[in-house]
Amino acid sequence: MSNGADSPRLIPPTYPLKAPGADVIHAGPRQDPRILSVPTRCNEHVIELSEGTDLFAALGQSLTDFAVEGLVAEFVSGEFGRIDYVHPAYGPDADHPMSFTETFTLDGPVRLRRASATVGFRDDAPFCHIHASWTESDGTIRGGHLLPGALSGPEGLTIRLFAVPDVRLVSEVDPETGFSAFAPHPLEATSTSTEAESSATAIPSPPAAADAVVSRIRPGEILDEAVLTVCRNAGFESAEVVASLGSTTGAVFDDTTAPWPAVEFTHLSGTVTGAQSLNPRVTLAGEVVDIAGEVHHGALAPAANPVAVTFELFIRRTI
């Protein structure tokens, strides 16, 4: 089934471990704004990938097919074939506590559980950021950060795409964290510069009929609070979170936790109601992959999950 797909035995790092949800201050210079958002129109599509299709190439081609410079994706059903992947690992020291494992190779097929993707550009070429989980033939559940070359399995893959015509998504190395991350850039000529809006939160003037927001959330921002901030700044009274991925400093669910210093979300979903009121309600649920390659899922505890490296957030207006 696999070649090197089993996670190695975890060796505790030399620096002290913290509790899930404890902030991580990265070694690089702090960047602003902490929440970078671009309002956009949104067009939904469903694509079917047949057996053996190169997943990264197909998603990159979708940018051309739908004439956009940014897409977010939610995987619906199907199988992966061969995949290379990594998952979070302990970093080398207290100033750099987060890293990635060596590359694992899995010769499928394995059944999709959850997956989300951001699709845009790196160095002006199409590029994808994909987190996924799957169930192997023996019932083992694993997950991770997929690498280029991933293939769809014998049953293919069904993927729900959200094309965002007012946004260019660009992946660049972040000087604060040292990791690559996607950020949204407005395409509307009338949009103001996102960097000039605020030292904390930036959101440009919305295009006509904007019904969604694409956001990049920086380290230390509390995930559910960031979701509410994005909705309020966009003028959304109620909204849904879909096709979102990123990392938090461990995970704190209502009834369990996943360990510090980082987990990667294979998906984040949820709802926001009463965003413009004095009593808003944000409900989020997700699935994460931890430093042992183990998968956890559940409802997120409120005000308890700071972003670790970045979060690529996609929110759609419901009213």
Secondary structure in CASP SS format (residue, H / E / C, confidence):
PFRMAT SS
TARGET T0000
AUTHOR 0000-0000-0000
METHOD secondary structure of the structure
MODEL  1
M C 1.00
S E 1.00
N E 1.00
G C 1.00
A C 1.00
D C 1.00
S C 1.00
P C 1.00
R C 1.00
L C 1.00
I C 1.00
P C 1.00
P C 1.00
T C 1.00
Y C 1.00
P C 1.00
L C 1.00
K C 1.00
A C 1.00
P C 1.00
G C 1.00
A C 1.00
D C 1.00
V C 1.00
I C 1.00
H C 1.00
A C 1.00
G C 1.00
P C 1.00
R C 1.00
Q C 1.00
D C 1.00
P C 1.00
R C 1.00
I E 1.00
L E 1.00
S E 1.00
V E 1.00
P E 1.00
T E 1.00
R C 1.00
C C 1.00
N E 1.00
E E 1.00
H E 1.00
V E 1.00
I E 1.00
E E 1.00
L E 1.00
S C 1.00
E C 1.00
G C 1.00
T C 1.00
D E 1.00
L H 1.00
F H 1.00
A H 1.00
A H 1.00
L H 1.00
G H 1.00
Q H 1.00
S H 1.00
L H 1.00
T H 1.00
D H 1.00
F C 1.00
A C 1.00
V C 1.00
E E 1.00
G C 1.00
L E 1.00
V E 1.00
A E 1.00
E E 1.00
F E 1.00
V E 1.00
S E 1.00
G E 1.00
E E 1.00
F E 1.00
G C 1.00
R C 1.00
I E 1.00
D E 1.00
Y E 1.00
V E 1.00
H C 1.00
P E 1.00
A E 1.00
Y E 1.00
G E 1.00
P E 1.00
D E 1.00
A C 1.00
D C 1.00
H E 1.00
P E 1.00
M E 1.00
S E 1.00
F E 1.00
T C 1.00
E C 1.00
T C 1.00
F E 1.00
T E 1.00
L E 1.00
D C 1.00
G C 1.00
P C 1.00
V E 1.00
R E 1.00
L E 1.00
R E 1.00
R E 1.00
A E 1.00
S E 1.00
A E 1.00
T E 1.00
V E 1.00
G E 1.00
F E 1.00
R E 1.00
D C 1.00
D C 1.00
A E 1.00
P E 1.00
F E 1.00
C E 1.00
H E 1.00
I E 1.00
H E 1.00
A E 1.00
S E 1.00
W E 1.00
T E 1.00
E C 1.00
S C 1.00
D C 1.00
G C 1.00
T C 1.00
I E 1.00
R E 1.00
G E 1.00
G E 1.00
H E 1.00
L E 1.00
L C 1.00
P C 1.00
G C 1.00
A C 1.00
L E 1.00
S E 1.00
G E 1.00
P E 1.00
E E 1.00
G E 1.00
L E 1.00
T E 1.00
I E 1.00
R E 1.00
L E 1.00
F E 1.00
A E 1.00
V C 1.00
P C 1.00
D C 1.00
V E 1.00
R E 1.00
L E 1.00
V E 1.00
S E 1.00
E E 1.00
V E 1.00
D C 1.00
P C 1.00
E C 1.00
T C 1.00
G C 1.00
F C 1.00
S E 1.00
A E 1.00
F E 1.00
A E 1.00
P E 1.00
H E 1.00
P E 1.00
L C 1.00
E C 1.00
A C 1.00
T C 1.00
S C 1.00
T C 1.00
S C 1.00
T H 1.00
E H 1.00
A H 1.00
E C 1.00
S C 1.00
S C 1.00
A C 1.00
T E 1.00
A E 1.00
I C 1.00
P C 1.00
S C 1.00
P C 1.00
P C 1.00
A C 1.00
A C 1.00
A C 1.00
D C 1.00
A E 1.00
V E 1.00
V E 1.00
S E 1.00
R E 1.00
I E 1.00
R C 1.00
P C 1.00
G C 1.00
E C 1.00
I E 1.00
L H 1.00
D H 1.00
E H 1.00
A H 1.00
V H 1.00
L H 1.00
T H 1.00
V H 1.00
C H 1.00
R H 1.00
N H 1.00
A H 1.00
G C 1.00
F C 1.00
E C 1.00
S C 1.00
A E 1.00
E E 1.00
V E 1.00
V E 1.00
A E 1.00
S E 1.00
L E 1.00
G E 1.00
S E 1.00
T E 1.00
T C 1.00
G C 1.00
A E 1.00
V E 1.00
F E 1.00
D C 1.00
D C 1.00
T C 1.00
T E 1.00
A E 1.00
P C 1.00
W C 1.00
P C 1.00
A C 1.00
V E 1.00
E E 1.00
F E 1.00
T E 1.00
H E 1.00
L E 1.00
S E 1.00
G E 1.00
T E 1.00
V E 1.00
T E 1.00
G C 1.00
A C 1.00
Q C 1.00
S C 1.00
L C 1.00
N C 1.00
P C 1.00
R E 1.00
V E 1.00
T E 1.00
L E 1.00
A E 1.00
G E 1.00
E E 1.00
V E 1.00
V E 1.00
D C 1.00
I C 1.00
A C 1.00
G C 1.00
E C 1.00
V E 1.00
H E 1.00
H E 1.00
G E 1.00
A E 1.00
L E 1.00
A C 1.00
P C 1.00
A C 1.00
A C 1.00
N C 1.00
P E 1.00
V E 1.00
A E 1.00
V E 1.00
T E 1.00
F E 1.00
E E 1.00
L E 1.00
F E 1.00
I E 1.00
R E 1.00
R E 1.00
T C 1.00
I C 1.00
END
